[in-house]
Amino acid sequence: MSTSHPTVAVLGPGGIGGLVGGLLARDGHRVVCLAGAETAAVLRRDGLRIESTPYGEFTAAVEADTRLREPVDVLFVTVKQTALVAALGRVPPHVLGDAIVIPLLNGLDHLAVIRERYPKARVVAGTIRVEATRTAPGRIVHTSPFADIELAGRVSELADSLRLSGLGVSLRDDESAMLWDKLAFLAPFALLTTCHRTDVGTVRTDHRAELLAALDEITAVAQAAGAAASSDAVLSFFDRAPQTMKSSMQRDAEAGRPLELDAIGGAVLRAASAHGVDTPVTARLVAQVARTAHQEV
């Protein structure tokens, strides 16, 4: 892998994948976006058009296809959990080979699925904190003042390359703790904003008691699973987040798309059951969102 400019494929160039792919392409990387035929055609013609609070407005030329047809150095998997199995069909294992695979999905269960499909690849757990939305094929609006990736593994050269593109990157040693640190924030954020159909600013003021109760439950589950999450640390992030920030689950609910409720809320409840942690507030929020969206967890 070239230290400064590895060849990158992005499976699912939506809000997150489009932003990451656009930043890397702008920095000189060869970026191949893998998507449906209509989106791939738009990307080949128009590139990725990014409107970003910290990065400005720019268009980045990328390659696009419906299927990976040659090896790459790095594959970012940025589809939603609900679309993961179908999307992986775009990346044949024999073509991917021993590439580094970085899933930026929510929840915990996706790593086992990806590692089973790509036994020769180096699957590096990753998380991202960002608010970015695909408003149309190839058009990405990034509204948070941050786009911060965490990677669990010794991938310092890749981390340096990502930083050069403008992304915030930190490396972690403990994969499970890293995923739970993300889930400890994401679960209450997604469940409360979706349940109440409002932004994080309203949640932390009008629904603060419920927020604190959910944070206590979910961080207790994270601690039981071996992570060092604390409700005070997660609350601090809530209180610093931009007032109008919405969760991707909330945006999916507003658009009538399938929700990652099982990957987020379901993961917390399964872990709570396994470790004997009582989570009545979280269970109620999951049930309310499921009823509203007519989904099962």
N, C-alpha and C positions, 0 to 999 in steps of 0.2 A: 504494500500500500504506500502510495506517495504520502509523505508526511504532511505536506501542506494542501494537496489537492487530490484526495481520494475520489474515485468515481463512485457516485451515490445513486441508488435507486430509491424512490419514494413510493411505497404501496399505499395509495389513498391520499391524493393531493387535495385534501379538504382544508379546513382552517389551520390545523396544526401542520400537516404534511406540506401544504402549499406554502406556509410561512417558512418552514425549515428549508424546503427545496428552493424557494425563491432567494433566501439569504445566501445559501451555498452557491447557487448559480451566479448570483451577482458577484460573488467573491472569486469566480473563475473555475468552479468545479463543473465537471460534466455531470449533469443531473438527468436521470431518466425517470419520468413519472409514469406509474402504472395505474390505469383506471379503465372505465368503460369506454366504448368506442366513441361516443359523442364527446365526452370530456377530453379524451386523448386527441381528438381532431382539433378541438378548440385550443388546447395547449400547444400543439405543433404550430398552429397558425398564429396565435396571439401571445404565447408565453404565459408566465404567471404575473398577474398584475397585483401588486401589494400596496395597500394603503395602511400605513402603520404610524402610531403615535410616536414611538422612539426612532424608527428607521426611515420615516418619510414615505413618499410615493415613488414607486419605481416599477419597471417591467423587466423581467428576467427571462431570457430565452432558455427553453428546456427541450429535451427530447421527450416523447411520450409514446406509449404503446399499451396494448391491452394485455401484454404478457412479457415477462422477462425472457430475452432471447440470447443474452450473452452474459458472462460473469461480470460482477461489479465488486468493488471493495467493501462497500457498506450498503445495507438495506435498512431503511427506516420503515417500520410497520406502523402506520398512523390511521388505520381504519378504526371504526367503533367496534367494541367487543361483539355487538350483535351481527356484524358483517364479517367477522374475522375468518371463519372457516371457508366461506365462499371466496373471500378475497385471496386467501393463500393459494387458491388454484391458479392465480396469475403468475406464481413464482415456482416453477418446477424445481425440486430439490437438486436434480442433476445439473441444472444450469447454475443455480446459486452456489453450489460447492461449499467452500470453506470461508465464505464471506463473514464479516461481522454483521450480526442482525441486532438492531436496536428497536424493540417494541416500545412505543410511547402510548400504551393503552391504559385505561383505568382498571383498577381492581387487581386481583392476584392470580387468577386462574389461567390467564392467557400464556404465561411462560411455558407451562407444561405442554400446551397444545403446539406451540411453535417449536420447542425443542424436540418433540416427537417427530414433527414433520421434517425438520432439517438437522439430522443427527451429525452431519459433518460441519455444520456452520458453528460459529462462535456466537451464541445468543447472550447478549449483554443486557441485563435488566436496566430499564430507563424510566424516568418520570419527567414530566414537563409541567411547569406552572405558567399558564398563559391564558389570555382570552383572545381567541382568534376565530373568525367565522368565515366560511365560504358563502358569499352572497350570490354567486353564479359560477359556472365552470371556469376555473382559472382566475377568479377574482377573490382576493382574500382581504378582509378587514381585520387589522390587529389593533385592539383598543386598550390593552393593558400596558402599563409602562415597563413591563418585564417580559422576558421569554427565557426562563431558566430551566435548564436540563440538569438532571442528576443521572449519573451512570454508575452502576455497581460493577467494578472490574478495573483491571490494570490496562487502561486504554488511553494513556497520557498523550500519545501522539495524535490520536483522533480528537481528544478533548481540546488540544491546542488548535487543531484545524477548525473545529467548530467555533471556538472563541474568536478566531480571526474573522469569521463571517458576521460576528456581532452577537452571537448567542451567549447567554450566561451558562457556564458549565462547571459543575463540581463533581468530584469522584468520591464514591463511597465504598467501604469494604464489605458492609453487611447488606446483602440484597433484600432480605426479609424486612429488616428495620427500615430501609429506604422506602420500600413499597408501602409499609404501614404508616410511615410519616406522611406520605402523600394521601393515603386513604383516610387518615385521621382528620385531615382538613377537608378532603373532597366529599366524604360521605355526608357530614352535616351541611356543608355548603350546597351540594346538589339536592339533598332531600328537602331542606328548608326552603330554598329558593323555588323549587318546583312545587312543593306542597302549597306554599302561600302565593305563588306566581308573582314574585317580586324580586328586587335586587338585593345585593348583600348589605347595602346601607340600611335598608328597611329591616332586614332580618336582625342585624346587630342592635337595632334600637327598639322597634316595636315588638320583636319576638325574642328578646334577649334571654329571658328566663328559659324558654324552650331551647334556645341555642346552647346555653350553659349546661342544661341537663343532658342534651345530646352529646356535647363535647366530653362531659365526664364519663358517659357510658362508652363512647367509642374509643377514647384514650385508654380506658380500663381494659377493653378488649385488646387493643394494640399492645399494651404492657404485658398482658397475659400471653400474647403471642411472641414475646421476646423483644419488642421494640421499646425505645426509651421515650416514646411520645408523652407529652404533658399537655393537659388542657390549657394551662397558662400560655404555653408557647403557641398553640394553635389559635387561641383567642387573640393573641397579639397579632397574628397574621390577618385574622378577620377584621380587627380594628384598623389595620393599615391599608386594607384592600380598597381600591377605588369604589366610591359610593355606588356607582351605577353598574358594577360588575355583576354579570349573570353567569350561571353555570351552563355548561353544554347540555346537561340533562334538561334544564328549564327551556333552553332554546329548542331542543328536540321536541319537547312537549308542546310548545307553542306552534311548532310547524307540523305537528301530527306524525312525527317520525317515531320509530321504535326507540324505547329508552334503555339505557344501560343500567336498569334498576337491579337486575340480578348480579351484575358484575360489581356494583358499588354497594348498594344496601344489602343484597343477598350475601355478599362476601363477609360483611360485618356480622350478620346474624348467624351464619354458619360457624364462624370463628367463635362467636359468643357462646353458642351452644356447645362447641367442642371444649371450651375452657371453663364452662360453668359460670359465665358472667351474665348477670341480669341486665337486659336492655329494653325495658318497656317503652321508653320514649322513641327510641330508634325503630323498634318493631311497629309502633303506631304510625310513624312517618312513612315507613316503607309500605304499610298496608294502605294508607291514604293515597299515596302516589299511585300505587298499583290499581286501586279502584278508579281513580280519575282517568288513568291511561288504559284501563281494561287489560292490564298485564298480570302475569303470574310470576311469583318469585319462589 
